[in-house]
Amino acid sequence: MFLRRCTAIACCLVLALYVLRHPAGAARSVAAVLAGLAALADALAAFFTAL
């Protein structure tokens, strides 16, 4: 459990430093991830309506 918490804290720290040092790149990354999730949601909706 301790190792999991340390890993989560390290991950959050790395993400925060990335956002602080490269805000434009972070914004593009977030936009790309959200666009991918939206495409996945559309694909799942089309799949389940076809059933």
N, C-alpha and C positions, 0 to 999 in steps of 0.2 A: 504494500500500500504506500509506503514511504517513497519507493522508487517511482511509482506512478504519479504521485504528487510532484516530485521533483521534475519529472519529465514534462508534466503539464505546465509547470511554472516556467521551465526553460523554453517550451514552445511559445507560450504567451510573450515571453521576453523577446524572443527572436522576431515574432510577428510585430510587436510594438516597435522594435528598433528598425525593422524594414519600413514600416509606415512612416516613422519619423524621418528616416534618412532618404527615402524615395517615395514621396507622397504621390507623384504622378504615376509611377509604376504600380503602386498599390491600388490606386483608383482604377487603372486599366485592368488589373488582375481581378478586382472585385466585380467590375462590369462584365468581364469574360466569364467568371464563375456564375454570376446571376443569369447571364444569357444562356449558358449551358443548362442551368437548372430549369429555366423557362422552357427551353426546347425539350428537355426530358419530360416535363409536366405535360406539354402539348402532345408528345408522342404517347405517353401513358393514357392520356384522355382519349386519343384517337383509337388506341388499342382496345380500351375497355368499352368504348361505344360500339366498336365493331363486333364485340362478342355477342 
